[in-house]
């Protein structure tokens, strides 16, 4: 392939990638939290107990920022 075609293809892929990043296709997860705010979740004893039990079952390597469960 010539340089011009390769540059044109890379430019096209860059534009498509930027367009995909600018459009948010994801939906908020509200099923388990019932659309509760951060403050409400932190005050919910069931939620904090669940997070603590998950965190206790995991090990964290701070050097490489890795969580292993």
N, C-alpha and C positions, 0 to 999 in steps of 0.2 A: 504494500500500500504506500501511496505517496504521503509525504508529510502533511499536505493540505487536507487530505481525507482523514488522516488520523487526528489532526487538530480539530477538524470539524466534528468528528465523532466524540472526542473528549469534551468539547464545548457543549454539545448536545446533551451528553450524559450529565454534565455538571448542572446545566439548566434544569433538566428533569429531576435531578436529585434535590436541588434547591426548591423546586415547586412541591415535591413530595414532602419535604421537611416543613414547608410553610403551611401546608394544609394538614390540619389535625384530624385524623380519621378515628382516633381513639376516643372512647366514651369513658366517662367517669365511672369508677367502680363504686356503686352505692348500695349494692345488695347486702353485704355483710355489715356495713357500718350504718346503714339506713340514713345516709347522707349527713352523718354527724360531723361537726367541726372537730378540729384538732383538740380544742379545749374540752369538748364533750367526751371525746374518746379517752383522753387522759384521766378524766373523772369517772369513767365507767369501770367499775371493779372487775367485771367479766373480761373486758378487753385487756386491761393491764395484767390480769392473771394469765390470760392466753399468751400475751407477748412474753411475759417472764418465763413461762414454761417452754416456749420455743427457744428463747435466748439461752436458757440453761442447758438445752440439748445440743447447742452449737458450740463450736470452738472458733475463735477469731485469731487470725494471724495479722497483727497490726503492721508488721513490716511490709507486707505486700497487699494490705487492705483486702483480705480474703476471708469470707465467712464460710465455714464448712459445717453442715448439719448431718 
